[in-house]
């Protein structure tokens, strides 16, 4: 089912969400943000959905971030204290940049310009792949503001500090090859092959055991802020229950019987 501003499709356990506001460079207005919020909740809670792919309509723009015309009206209707309090409790831009974790793998298929809040949304996804014409930037300082949907925090975690600071403080964008060189994206492909590559990665992930996917993802993110010895203990905390699961037993049986495993999420 789709609606103006957002298209939804499911293929073999993979949720495909397409931002569809080409007249506004796929920027997010209030209606689209609400639809994204609802879709991320459904993705989190539906065991049949294993992986999500987020992309933009067309071949020129992934997402330009928030719809600034609407956002200006929204901000003027609230006091700074109200905006801060609301931001501390509500999901951020695209409903994933703050206060929400789907606890399942997400892939950003970046089809062109990925700027401002668009880059912050992509940074909130687990895996990023890009078309060859993609560009990445946080131009907020050139408008007198800062990247306030996670950009100042996630970009320095995704790139070398100096590279991230240059992007944040200059507002200058980088191209797809630079993004690949610095590790901001893991693949750069021709525009017409982007969704196919994203779905191939998603299918490979979706074929794995759901409990193992969730535990491995949790272990990575929870361990990032810990010293190594504490992170290794955390890893075992997540690993031990999996060893007792039906899916672990099925994985061993499938290996011995030389067949593909049939995971059930138990």
N, C-alpha and C positions, 0 to 999 in steps of 0.2 A: 504494500500500500504506500502511496506517495501523496504529497501535498505540495502546494506552491512554496518554494524555498528549500525543500528537502525531498529527495527521492530515496526510497527504501527498497531493498531487494535482499532476498536470502537465497544462497546457493550452497547446498550441502553443508549446512552448519555455519556458513560464513555470512555475516551480516554486512551488506554494502550500503553505506550511507553517502549520498552525493549531495553536496551543497549546490543548490540550483537557483541562484539569483544572478545570472550573468549580467543583467543590466546594472547591477550594483557591485560588480567584481566579486561576486559570491560573498559579500560582506554579510554579517549576521545582524538581522533586525530582531526585535523582541519575539516575534512569532517563530522565527527560525530557531532562536535560542531555546524557546520552550519545547519545540518539537525535538531538538537534539537532546534536551534534558530527558524527555519521555523515552526516547529511543535508547539512550545509555542505560536508563533504569531497566528497561525491558531486556536489553542485552545482558546486564548483570544477573538478572533474576531468571532468565530462561536457560535451562540446562541444555537445550537443543542447540543453542548458539554458542559456538566455540571460539570464534575469532571475529573481530570487526575490522573492516576496511573503510577509511574515511577519505573521500576525494572530492573534487570540485567539478562542476559541469564545464564543458568546453576544454580547450587546450591552452588557454592563455593565463588563467588565474586559478590557483587553488583556493585561496581565501585572502581577502584584504583586511580581515579582522572584524571589528565591530562596525556597524553602520553609524558613522560619526554624526550624520544629520539627526538621526533618532536619539543617539546617545547624548548629544548636547541638550536636547529637550529633557531627557530623563534626568541628567545631572542637575539641571537648573531647578527641577522640582523637588530636590532633596537637599538637606543641609550636609556639610562635610561629615558631621558625626553620624548622620543617618546612613550616608553612603559607606562609611567605614564599618559600621556595625552590620550593615547588610552584607558587605563583602566578606566579613569574617565568618558568616554562617551559611551563605548560599554558594552553590557551585559557580565556578568562574566562567570565563568566556568559553563558549562552546560546550558548557556544562561539564568540562573535564579538567580545566586548568587549576581548580582549587576545590577543596572540600568534597571530592568525589573520586572513588577508585572503583572501576568495574571489576577488578581482580581477575580479568581475562585479557589475553593479548589483543592489542590494537595496532593497526598499521595505517600510517598516513601515506597515501599515494598522491604525490605532490605534482600536479599538472600545470606548471607555470609559476607565476608570481606567488610567493609565500611570504607575505610582509606583515609587519606589525602583529596584531592579534592572530593573524593567520599562521605566522611562525610559532607563536606561543601555543596555539592549538596543536600544531604538528609536534612541537617539543613535548607536549603532554601525552603523545602516543608512544608506544614502545619501540616501534620500528618505523623508519622513514625511508621511502624510495622516491626517486624524482625522475621527471622527464628531463631531457637534455636542455630544454629551454627554461627550466626553473630558475628562479632567483630567490634569495633569502635575505631578509633584512628586518631590522628593528629601527624604523625611522622616527620613533616617538620624540627623541630629544630635539629634532628639527621642528617639532610642533609645540615645544615648550612643556612636554610631559615626559614621563618615563614609561618603559614597558611594564605595565602593572598587572599583567595576567600571567606572571611567572617568568617573563623573559629575563629579568635580571638574576634569577635564581637557576633556571634550567639551562640557559645557554652556556654559562660558565661550567656547568657540570657535563655538557655535551662536547665542548671544545676546549682547546688549550686556553688558559685564562687570558693571555694577551690577545689572542684572536677574538675571543668573545668580547673583551673590553673595547677593542677597536670597533667592532660592529655596533656595540651598544652606545659608545660615546661619540662616534662619528655619524651614525645613522646610515652608513654606507652599506649597500647590499653586496653579496657575493654570488657568483654564478654556481651552476650545478657541479662543475668540475672541482671548484674550490671546496664546495660542501662535501663532496666525496673524499677529497684529499684530507680534509680535517676530520672526517668521521661523523659529520652531521647527518649524512645519509649513508645507507649501506649499498645502494645500487643507483646507477644512472642509466636510463634506457630511452630509446626513442619514444616520442609521445604516444604513438599508436600502439606501443607494446606495454605501456605503463600499467594499465589495469590487469592485463594478462599476467604480468610479472607479480603484481601484488596478490592476485588470487592464487597463483602458484605457491607463493610463500605461505599464504593463509591456509591453503589446503594441506600443505605439509605439516603445519602446526596443528591444524584441526584433527589430523589423523592420530595424534598422540593422546595419551591418557589425560583426561580432564583434571583429575586430582593432582597429577604430577605437574601439569602446566601451571596450575594455580599455586602450588607449593613452591615450585622453582621461581616463579615470578615474584611471589612474596619474599622469598629468601633474598633475591637480588636487591629489591628495593629497600627492604628492612635492614639489610646488611651494609648498605652504602655508607651510612653515617656512623658505623661502629668500627672500633679497632679490629684488626684482623682476628685476634684470638676470640673475641666476643662474637664476631661474625661467623666464625667456624662453628662455635657452639650453637648459634642460631640455625645454621645449615642443618646440623644434626637434629635439632628440634623439629624442623620441617620434614626431614628425611625419614625418621623412624616410623611415624604412622603410615607412610606410604608402603613401607616394607610389609605391612600387615594387610594391605588392601587387596581386594579381588582383582583389581587391574594389574597389580604387580605379579600376582600368580598367573594371570592370563598372559602377561608379557613373557614370562619364562616359558610357559607351555607353547606359545606361538613360536618362540625361538627354537625350541627343541623339535617341534613338529614342522618347522620350516614353512610357516604360513604367516599371513598378516594377522596381527592381534585384533580382537574384537573387544574394545574397551567399552565399559558401561558407566564409568564414573563412580564406581563403588569400591 
